[in-house]
Amino acid sequence: MAINGLSTVSFGPMETRISSDTESSSCGHRSIKIKKSNFPAKGSEAGDVHRLELDAYRCSIERLHASGPNITWEQETWITNLRLRLNISNEEHLMQIRNLISDDNSTAYR
């Protein structure tokens, strides 16, 4: 569905909006802008699927981070398996971690 030039894909609490320059996705209460250069061409099914995979991974990482600062080996294994199943590259994983740390730092100074 397109609204004011934006394409919207929704299911459950996860929502993805795609604009021409960046991708903005919201998992609950936050919104993160991601440069689209890491994604396949707009409109391609593979690109759409990967955006959903990346958004699902980001939401999972946020929820895990919200549960506490320390993770168990079981949780570490779960994250690794999730990354493999969702085709998340090391670069994409590090980008998500940096965004999470950046969000923590910005809320600490508010």
N, CA, C and O atoms as CSV, one atom per row, in Angstrom:
chain,resi,resn,atom,element,x,y,z
A,1,MET,N,N,0.845,-1.163,0.000
A,1,MET,CA,C,0.000,0.000,0.000
A,1,MET,C,C,0.895,1.232,0.000
A,1,MET,O,O,1.900,1.261,0.710
A,2,ALA,N,N,0.555,2.234,-0.770
A,2,ALA,CA,C,1.344,3.464,-0.838
A,2,ALA,C,C,0.546,4.620,-0.254
A,2,ALA,O,O,-0.614,4.833,-0.604
A,3,ILE,N,N,1.193,5.366,0.649
A,3,ILE,CA,C,0.581,6.528,1.270
A,3,ILE,C,C,1.567,7.681,1.141
A,3,ILE,O,O,2.687,7.596,1.645
A,4,ASN,N,N,1.165,8.755,0.473
A,4,ASN,CA,C,2.031,9.927,0.301
A,4,ASN,C,C,3.418,9.558,-0.209
A,4,ASN,O,O,4.416,10.100,0.265
A,5,GLY,N,N,3.488,8.655,-1.154
A,5,GLY,CA,C,4.769,8.276,-1.734
A,5,GLY,C,C,5.547,7.258,-0.928
A,5,GLY,O,O,6.656,6.895,-1.319
A,6,LEU,N,N,5.000,6.779,0.194
A,6,LEU,CA,C,5.675,5.782,1.014
A,6,LEU,C,C,4.998,4.437,0.830
A,6,LEU,O,O,3.771,4.355,0.763
A,7,SER,N,N,5.790,3.396,0.748
A,7,SER,CA,C,5.239,2.047,0.722
A,7,SER,C,C,5.233,1.533,2.148
A,7,SER,O,O,6.218,1.704,2.867
A,8,THR,N,N,4.153,0.911,2.569
A,8,THR,CA,C,4.042,0.419,3.932
A,8,THR,C,C,3.764,-1.070,3.926
A,8,THR,O,O,2.875,-1.553,3.225
A,9,VAL,N,N,4.540,-1.785,4.718
A,9,VAL,CA,C,4.333,-3.210,4.924
A,9,VAL,C,C,4.196,-3.402,6.417
A,9,VAL,O,O,5.082,-2.986,7.165
A,10,SER,N,N,3.110,-4.021,6.884
A,10,SER,CA,C,2.902,-4.180,8.317
A,10,SER,C,C,2.467,-5.589,8.647
A,10,SER,O,O,1.717,-6.223,7.905
A,11,PHE,N,N,2.957,-6.066,9.786
A,11,PHE,CA,C,2.364,-7.233,10.400
A,11,PHE,C,C,2.751,-7.221,11.858
A,11,PHE,O,O,3.925,-7.124,12.215
A,12,GLY,N,N,1.716,-7.325,12.707
A,12,GLY,CA,C,1.933,-7.248,14.140
A,12,GLY,C,C,2.470,-5.880,14.536
A,12,GLY,O,O,2.145,-4.874,13.905
A,13,PRO,N,N,3.303,-5.844,15.594
A,13,PRO,CA,C,3.826,-4.570,16.061
A,13,PRO,C,C,4.966,-4.038,15.214
A,13,PRO,O,O,5.435,-2.922,15.438
A,14,MET,N,N,5.421,-4.823,14.238
A,14,MET,CA,C,6.553,-4.418,13.420
A,14,MET,C,C,6.049,-3.733,12.161
A,14,MET,O,O,5.148,-4.240,11.492
A,15,GLU,N,N,6.625,-2.587,11.838
A,15,GLU,CA,C,6.184,-1.823,10.682
A,15,GLU,C,C,7.399,-1.325,9.926
A,15,GLU,O,O,8.382,-0.903,10.535
A,16,THR,N,N,7.340,-1.372,8.595
A,16,THR,CA,C,8.445,-0.897,7.773
A,16,THR,C,C,7.921,0.112,6.772
A,16,THR,O,O,6.954,-0.161,6.061
A,17,ARG,N,N,8.555,1.283,6.708
A,17,ARG,CA,C,8.219,2.305,5.712
A,17,ARG,C,C,9.458,2.545,4.886
A,17,ARG,O,O,10.554,2.670,5.432
A,18,ILE,N,N,9.300,2.611,3.574
A,18,ILE,CA,C,10.436,2.787,2.687
A,18,ILE,C,C,10.299,4.122,1.969
A,18,ILE,O,O,9.273,4.383,1.341
A,19,SER,N,N,11.312,4.963,2.054
A,19,SER,CA,C,11.333,6.216,1.306
A,19,SER,C,C,12.453,6.134,0.284
A,19,SER,O,O,13.125,5.108,0.185
A,20,SER,N,N,12.661,7.193,-0.473
A,20,SER,CA,C,13.638,7.137,-1.556
A,20,SER,C,C,15.080,7.105,-1.067
A,20,SER,O,O,15.922,6.515,-1.743
A,21,ASP,N,N,15.408,7.707,0.071
A,21,ASP,CA,C,16.797,7.800,0.510
A,21,ASP,C,C,17.165,6.833,1.623
A,21,ASP,O,O,18.276,6.304,1.639
A,22,THR,N,N,16.262,6.598,2.538
A,22,THR,CA,C,16.571,5.749,3.679
A,22,THR,C,C,15.408,4.837,3.966
A,22,THR,O,O,14.298,5.036,3.472
A,23,GLU,N,N,15.680,3.831,4.775
A,23,GLU,CA,C,14.619,2.964,5.254
A,23,GLU,C,C,14.425,3.278,6.719
A,23,GLU,O,O,15.392,3.319,7.480
A,24,SER,N,N,13.199,3.498,7.121
A,24,SER,CA,C,12.888,3.764,8.511
A,24,SER,C,C,11.984,2.651,8.990
A,24,SER,O,O,10.951,2.376,8.378
A,25,SER,N,N,12.364,2.010,10.077
A,25,SER,CA,C,11.512,0.953,10.590
A,25,SER,C,C,11.318,1.143,12.077
A,25,SER,O,O,12.177,1.690,12.769
A,26,SER,N,N,10.185,0.686,12.555
A,26,SER,CA,C,9.839,0.890,13.943
A,26,SER,C,C,9.481,-0.433,14.574
A,26,SER,O,O,8.657,-1.182,14.049
A,27,CYS,N,N,10.098,-0.717,15.693
A,27,CYS,CA,C,9.793,-1.922,16.462
A,27,CYS,C,C,9.319,-1.441,17.818
A,27,CYS,O,O,10.122,-1.235,18.728
A,28,GLY,N,N,8.040,-1.267,17.949
A,28,GLY,CA,C,7.533,-0.737,19.190
A,28,GLY,C,C,7.591,0.772,19.213
A,28,GLY,O,O,6.801,1.428,18.533
A,29,HIS,N,N,8.511,1.343,19.981
A,29,HIS,CA,C,8.530,2.778,20.240
A,29,HIS,C,C,9.624,3.550,19.526
A,29,HIS,O,O,9.610,4.780,19.584
A,30,ARG,N,N,10.566,2.908,18.859
A,30,ARG,CA,C,11.704,3.605,18.264
A,30,ARG,C,C,11.665,3.555,16.754
A,30,ARG,O,O,10.981,2.725,16.156
A,31,SER,N,N,12.402,4.449,16.159
A,31,SER,CA,C,12.559,4.468,14.715
A,31,SER,C,C,14.033,4.628,14.405
A,31,SER,O,O,14.701,5.481,14.988
A,32,ILE,N,N,14.550,3.814,13.490
A,32,ILE,CA,C,15.962,3.844,13.118
A,32,ILE,C,C,16.050,4.044,11.617
A,32,ILE,O,O,15.364,3.362,10.855
A,33,LYS,N,N,16.883,4.966,11.190
A,33,LYS,CA,C,17.108,5.203,9.764
A,33,LYS,C,C,18.306,4.376,9.323
A,33,LYS,O,O,19.346,4.372,9.982
A,34,ILE,N,N,18.154,3.676,8.201
A,34,ILE,CA,C,19.204,2.822,7.660
A,34,ILE,C,C,19.419,3.206,6.210
A,34,ILE,O,O,18.459,3.266,5.441
A,35,LYS,N,N,20.644,3.463,5.824
A,35,LYS,CA,C,20.941,3.757,4.419
A,35,LYS,C,C,20.576,2.551,3.577
A,35,LYS,O,O,20.882,1.418,3.946
A,36,LYS,N,N,19.922,2.788,2.447
A,36,LYS,CA,C,19.456,1.694,1.604
A,36,LYS,C,C,20.543,1.109,0.719
A,36,LYS,O,O,20.289,0.129,0.018
A,37,SER,N,N,21.736,1.670,0.725
A,37,SER,CA,C,22.788,1.178,-0.157
A,37,SER,C,C,23.168,-0.267,0.140
A,37,SER,O,O,23.748,-0.934,-0.718
A,38,ASN,N,N,22.855,-0.768,1.338
A,38,ASN,CA,C,23.176,-2.150,1.691
A,38,ASN,C,C,22.171,-3.148,1.133
A,38,ASN,O,O,22.380,-4.357,1.230
A,39,PHE,N,N,21.087,-2.657,0.552
A,39,PHE,CA,C,20.013,-3.527,0.117
A,39,PHE,C,C,19.992,-3.681,-1.394
A,39,PHE,O,O,20.471,-2.813,-2.122
A,40,PRO,N,N,19.424,-4.808,-1.868
A,40,PRO,CA,C,19.219,-4.964,-3.313
A,40,PRO,C,C,18.262,-3.888,-3.831
A,40,PRO,O,O,17.660,-3.156,-3.045
A,41,ALA,N,N,18.127,-3.798,-5.138
A,41,ALA,CA,C,17.315,-2.762,-5.785
A,41,ALA,C,C,15.895,-2.718,-5.239
A,41,ALA,O,O,15.299,-3.745,-4.913
A,42,LYS,N,N,15.363,-1.480,-5.147
A,42,LYS,CA,C,14.006,-1.276,-4.654
A,42,LYS,C,C,13.020,-2.012,-5.550
A,42,LYS,O,O,13.138,-1.993,-6.776
A,43,GLY,N,N,12.048,-2.659,-4.919
A,43,GLY,CA,C,11.024,-3.348,-5.674
A,43,GLY,C,C,11.348,-4.801,-5.952
A,43,GLY,O,O,10.463,-5.572,-6.323
A,44,SER,N,N,12.603,-5.188,-5.779
A,44,SER,CA,C,12.930,-6.588,-6.019
A,44,SER,C,C,12.420,-7.415,-4.845
A,44,SER,O,O,12.472,-6.978,-3.695
A,45,GLU,N,N,11.938,-8.592,-5.141
A,45,GLU,CA,C,11.431,-9.461,-4.082
A,45,GLU,C,C,12.528,-9.807,-3.090
A,45,GLU,O,O,12.282,-9.839,-1.884
A,46,ALA,N,N,13.738,-10.067,-3.578
A,46,ALA,CA,C,14.851,-10.401,-2.685
A,46,ALA,C,C,15.145,-9.235,-1.746
A,46,ALA,O,O,15.412,-9.441,-0.562
A,47,GLY,N,N,15.097,-8.023,-2.267
A,47,GLY,CA,C,15.331,-6.843,-1.436
A,47,GLY,C,C,14.257,-6.666,-0.382
A,47,GLY,O,O,14.550,-6.347,0.770
A,48,ASP,N,N,13.004,-6.874,-0.784
A,48,ASP,CA,C,11.895,-6.759,0.160
A,48,ASP,C,C,12.017,-7.798,1.268
A,48,ASP,O,O,11.819,-7.487,2.442
A,49,VAL,N,N,12.339,-9.021,0.898
A,49,VAL,CA,C,12.486,-10.096,1.881
A,49,VAL,C,C,13.638,-9.783,2.828
A,49,VAL,O,O,13.512,-9.960,4.040
A,50,HIS,N,N,14.764,-9.317,2.278
A,50,HIS,CA,C,15.912,-9.039,3.142
A,50,HIS,C,C,15.629,-7.881,4.101
A,50,HIS,O,O,16.093,-7.902,5.241
A,51,ARG,N,N,14.881,-6.878,3.659
A,51,ARG,CA,C,14.505,-5.787,4.558
A,51,ARG,C,C,13.668,-6.319,5.723
A,51,ARG,O,O,13.848,-5.897,6.865
A,52,LEU,N,N,12.766,-7.234,5.433
A,52,LEU,CA,C,11.960,-7.838,6.500
A,52,LEU,C,C,12.827,-8.688,7.425
A,52,LEU,O,O,12.636,-8.679,8.641
A,53,GLU,N,N,13.791,-9.431,6.844
A,53,GLU,CA,C,14.708,-10.234,7.660
A,53,GLU,C,C,15.519,-9.341,8.597
A,53,GLU,O,O,15.659,-9.639,9.783
A,54,LEU,N,N,16.046,-8.255,8.062
A,54,LEU,CA,C,16.861,-7.340,8.857
A,54,LEU,C,C,16.028,-6.673,9.947
A,54,LEU,O,O,16.503,-6.496,11.068
A,55,ASP,N,N,14.807,-6.307,9.631
A,55,ASP,CA,C,13.934,-5.685,10.621
A,55,ASP,C,C,13.585,-6.673,11.734
A,55,ASP,O,O,13.566,-6.302,12.907
A,56,ALA,N,N,13.310,-7.919,11.374
A,56,ALA,CA,C,13.020,-8.945,12.377
A,56,ALA,C,C,14.229,-9.169,13.279
A,56,ALA,O,O,14.084,-9.327,14.491
A,57,TYR,N,N,15.418,-9.183,12.690
A,57,TYR,CA,C,16.646,-9.362,13.469
A,57,TYR,C,C,16.842,-8.185,14.426
A,57,TYR,O,O,17.160,-8.383,15.599
A,58,ARG,N,N,16.653,-6.966,13.928
A,58,ARG,CA,C,16.814,-5.781,14.765
A,58,ARG,C,C,15.845,-5.805,15.942
A,58,ARG,O,O,16.235,-5.503,17.070
A,59,CYS,N,N,14.600,-6.156,15.693
A,59,CYS,CA,C,13.608,-6.229,16.769
A,59,CYS,C,C,13.997,-7.279,17.805
A,59,CYS,O,O,13.830,-7.064,19.006
A,60,SER,N,N,14.512,-8.406,17.341
A,60,SER,CA,C,14.935,-9.471,18.255
A,60,SER,C,C,16.107,-9.023,19.113
A,60,SER,O,O,16.137,-9.288,20.315
A,61,ILE,N,N,17.077,-8.344,18.499
A,61,ILE,CA,C,18.239,-7.841,19.232
A,61,ILE,C,C,17.799,-6.791,20.258
A,61,ILE,O,O,18.295,-6.783,21.385
A,62,GLU,N,N,16.884,-5.916,19.882
A,62,GLU,CA,C,16.386,-4.902,20.820
A,62,GLU,C,C,15.704,-5.550,22.015
A,62,GLU,O,O,15.923,-5.139,23.155
A,63,ARG,N,N,14.889,-6.549,21.766
A,63,ARG,CA,C,14.187,-7.227,22.866
A,63,ARG,C,C,15.172,-7.943,23.779
A,63,ARG,O,O,15.029,-7.905,25.001
A,64,LEU,N,N,16.164,-8.591,23.196
A,64,LEU,CA,C,17.174,-9.276,23.994
A,64,LEU,C,C,17.960,-8.261,24.828
A,64,LEU,O,O,18.216,-8.499,26.009
A,65,HIS,N,N,18.336,-7.154,24.235
A,65,HIS,CA,C,19.079,-6.105,24.939
A,65,HIS,C,C,18.249,-5.521,26.085
A,65,HIS,O,O,18.786,-5.210,27.149
A,66,ALA,N,N,16.961,-5.374,25.868
A,66,ALA,CA,C,16.079,-4.814,26.895
A,66,ALA,C,C,15.945,-5.740,28.103
A,66,ALA,O,O,15.599,-5.289,29.195
A,67,SER,N,N,16.217,-7.033,27.911
A,67,SER,CA,C,16.080,-7.987,29.010
A,67,SER,C,C,17.235,-7.914,30.001
A,67,SER,O,O,17.147,-8.493,31.084
A,68,GLY,N,N,18.307,-7.222,29.659
A,68,GLY,CA,C,19.424,-7.071,30.592
A,68,GLY,C,C,20.746,-6.960,29.869
A,68,GLY,O,O,20.848,-7.298,28.690
A,69,PRO,N,N,21.773,-6.479,30.584
A,69,PRO,CA,C,23.063,-6.221,29.941
A,69,PRO,C,C,23.880,-7.475,29.623
A,69,PRO,O,O,24.732,-7.442,28.735
A,70,ASN,N,N,23.640,-8.557,30.318
A,70,ASN,CA,C,24.421,-9.778,30.105
A,70,ASN,C,C,23.609,-10.815,29.348
A,70,ASN,O,O,22.407,-10.961,29.568
A,71,ILE,N,N,24.284,-11.539,28.447
A,71,ILE,CA,C,23.603,-12.620,27.737
A,71,ILE,C,C,24.290,-13.937,28.059
A,71,ILE,O,O,25.485,-13.979,28.353
A,72,THR,N,N,23.516,-15.003,27.996
A,72,THR,CA,C,24.046,-16.338,28.274
A,72,THR,C,C,24.606,-16.937,26.992
A,72,THR,O,O,24.391,-16.409,25.901
A,73,TRP,N,N,25.328,-18.046,27.135
A,73,TRP,CA,C,25.841,-18.746,25.953
A,73,TRP,C,C,24.688,-19.259,25.106
A,73,TRP,O,O,24.787,-19.309,23.880
A,74,GLU,N,N,23.596,-19.639,25.754
A,74,GLU,CA,C,22.407,-20.098,25.023
A,74,GLU,C,C,21.832,-18.965,24.170
A,74,GLU,O,O,21.443,-19.179,23.022
A,75,GLN,N,N,21.780,-17.769,24.736
A,75,GLN,CA,C,21.286,-16.618,23.980
A,75,GLN,C,C,22.239,-16.259,22.843
A,75,GLN,O,O,21.799,-15.891,21.753
A,76,GLU,N,N,23.540,-16.364,23.096
A,76,GLU,CA,C,24.534,-16.102,22.049
A,76,GLU,C,C,24.363,-17.081,20.889
A,76,GLU,O,O,24.434,-16.688,19.725
A,77,THR,N,N,24.139,-18.350,21.209
A,77,THR,CA,C,23.894,-19.368,20.182
A,77,THR,C,C,22.616,-19.049,19.418
A,77,THR,O,O,22.566,-19.186,18.196
A,78,TRP,N,N,21.587,-18.623,20.139
A,78,TRP,CA,C,20.315,-18.268,19.508
A,78,TRP,C,C,20.501,-17.117,18.526
A,78,TRP,O,O,19.963,-17.149,17.420
A,79,ILE,N,N,21.269,-16.094,18.932
A,79,ILE,CA,C,21.530,-14.947,18.052
A,79,ILE,C,C,22.253,-15.404,16.788
A,79,ILE,O,O,21.893,-15.006,15.680
A,80,THR,N,N,23.273,-16.241,16.962
A,80,THR,CA,C,24.040,-16.738,15.812
A,80,THR,C,C,23.150,-17.523,14.862
A,80,THR,O,O,23.205,-17.320,13.650
A,81,ASN,N,N,22.330,-18.417,15.401
A,81,ASN,CA,C,21.417,-19.201,14.562
A,81,ASN,C,C,20.404,-18.302,13.854
A,81,ASN,O,O,20.082,-18.527,12.687
A,82,LEU,N,N,19.909,-17.298,14.550
A,82,LEU,CA,C,18.963,-16.360,13.945
A,82,LEU,C,C,19.623,-15.601,12.800
A,82,LEU,O,O,19.022,-15.423,11.741
A,83,ARG,N,N,20.864,-15.151,13.015
A,83,ARG,CA,C,21.602,-14.449,11.956
A,83,ARG,C,C,21.740,-15.320,10.715
A,83,ARG,O,O,21.554,-14.845,9.595
A,84,LEU,N,N,22.062,-16.580,10.911
A,84,LEU,CA,C,22.224,-17.488,9.773
A,84,LEU,C,C,20.905,-17.702,9.044
A,84,LEU,O,O,20.863,-17.679,7.814
A,85,ARG,N,N,19.836,-17.911,9.792
A,85,ARG,CA,C,18.528,-18.166,9.175
A,85,ARG,C,C,17.968,-16.941,8.461
A,85,ARG,O,O,17.258,-17.068,7.464
A,86,LEU,N,N,18.289,-15.758,8.972
A,86,LEU,CA,C,17.764,-14.528,8.369
A,86,LEU,C,C,18.737,-13.885,7.387
A,86,LEU,O,O,18.495,-12.780,6.900
A,87,ASN,N,N,19.834,-14.573,7.100
A,87,ASN,CA,C,20.826,-14.082,6.123
A,87,ASN,C,C,21.377,-12.709,6.493
A,87,ASN,O,O,21.495,-11.832,5.638
A,88,ILE,N,N,21.712,-12.524,7.764
A,88,ILE,CA,C,22.260,-11.261,8.249
A,88,ILE,C,C,23.784,-11.346,8.197
A,88,ILE,O,O,24.387,-12.212,8.830
A,89,SER,N,N,24.398,-10.442,7.439
A,89,SER,CA,C,25.861,-10.441,7.307
A,89,SER,C,C,26.505,-9.891,8.581
A,89,SER,O,O,25.834,-9.292,9.421
A,90,ASN,N,N,27.818,-10.106,8.709
A,90,ASN,CA,C,28.556,-9.547,9.842
A,90,ASN,C,C,28.433,-8.030,9.868
A,90,ASN,O,O,28.254,-7.432,10.929
A,91,GLU,N,N,28.528,-7.411,8.694
A,91,GLU,CA,C,28.411,-5.951,8.595
A,91,GLU,C,C,27.044,-5.473,9.081
A,91,GLU,O,O,26.954,-4.489,9.814
A,92,GLU,N,N,25.986,-6.166,8.675
A,92,GLU,CA,C,24.636,-5.786,9.101
A,92,GLU,C,C,24.458,-5.995,10.603
A,92,GLU,O,O,23.820,-5.186,11.275
A,93,HIS,N,N,25.026,-7.085,11.126
A,93,HIS,CA,C,24.961,-7.355,12.562
A,93,HIS,C,C,25.648,-6.222,13.337
A,93,HIS,O,O,25.092,-5.694,14.300
A,94,LEU,N,N,26.856,-5.860,12.907
A,94,LEU,CA,C,27.595,-4.793,13.586
A,94,LEU,C,C,26.857,-3.461,13.499
A,94,LEU,O,O,26.872,-2.679,14.449
A,95,MET,N,N,26.215,-3.202,12.366
A,95,MET,CA,C,25.439,-1.977,12.209
A,95,MET,C,C,24.296,-1.944,13.229
A,95,MET,O,O,24.032,-0.901,13.827
A,96,GLN,N,N,23.623,-3.072,13.427
A,96,GLN,CA,C,22.523,-3.137,14.386
A,96,GLN,C,C,23.034,-2.925,15.808
A,96,GLN,O,O,22.394,-2.231,16.598
A,97,ILE,N,N,24.175,-3.516,16.138
A,97,ILE,CA,C,24.754,-3.355,17.473
A,97,ILE,C,C,25.155,-1.896,17.692
A,97,ILE,O,O,24.900,-1.335,18.758
A,98,ARG,N,N,25.780,-1.281,16.687
A,98,ARG,CA,C,26.157,0.142,16.800
A,98,ARG,C,C,24.927,1.022,17.012
A,98,ARG,O,O,24.952,1.936,17.837
A,99,ASN,N,N,23.860,0.751,16.277
A,99,ASN,CA,C,22.620,1.524,16.449
A,99,ASN,C,C,22.062,1.357,17.856
A,99,ASN,O,O,21.582,2.318,18.458
A,100,LEU,N,N,22.125,0.142,18.377
A,100,LEU,CA,C,21.627,-0.142,19.716
A,100,LEU,C,C,22.448,0.608,20.761
A,100,LEU,O,O,21.886,1.206,21.680
A,101,ILE,N,N,23.774,0.581,20.627
A,101,ILE,CA,C,24.656,1.296,21.556
A,101,ILE,C,C,24.434,2.799,21.440
A,101,ILE,O,O,24.394,3.505,22.447
A,102,SER,N,N,24.291,3.278,20.228
A,102,SER,CA,C,24.044,4.702,20.004
A,102,SER,C,C,22.739,5.139,20.662
A,102,SER,O,O,22.674,6.209,21.268
A,103,ASP,N,N,21.698,4.313,20.545
A,103,ASP,CA,C,20.420,4.619,21.189
A,103,ASP,C,C,20.583,4.677,22.703
A,103,ASP,O,O,20.015,5.552,23.356
A,104,ASP,N,N,21.361,3.740,23.268
A,104,ASP,CA,C,21.607,3.736,24.713
A,104,ASP,C,C,22.315,5.012,25.147
A,104,ASP,O,O,21.949,5.621,26.152
A,105,ASN,N,N,23.327,5.412,24.388
A,105,ASN,CA,C,24.085,6.615,24.733
A,105,ASN,C,C,23.242,7.870,24.609
A,105,ASN,O,O,23.362,8.779,25.430
A,106,SER,N,N,22.392,7.932,23.598
A,106,SER,CA,C,21.577,9.137,23.414
A,106,SER,C,C,20.504,9.252,24.492
A,106,SER,O,O,20.171,10.366,24.897
A,107,THR,N,N,19.955,8.140,24.969
A,107,THR,CA,C,18.944,8.212,26.025
A,107,THR,C,C,19.577,8.489,27.379
A,107,THR,O,O,18.910,9.023,28.265
A,108,ALA,N,N,20.850,8.140,27.565
A,108,ALA,CA,C,21.530,8.402,28.831
A,108,ALA,C,C,21.745,9.893,29.051
A,108,ALA,O,O,21.818,10.341,30.195
A,109,TYR,N,N,21.846,10.666,27.979
A,109,TYR,CA,C,22.105,12.096,28.092
A,109,TYR,C,C,20.853,12.952,28.002
A,109,TYR,O,O,20.947,14.180,28.021
A,110,ARG,N,N,19.701,12.341,27.906
A,110,ARG,CA,C,18.448,13.114,27.807
A,110,ARG,C,C,17.962,13.532,29.158
A,110,ARG,O,O,16.925,14.187,29.265
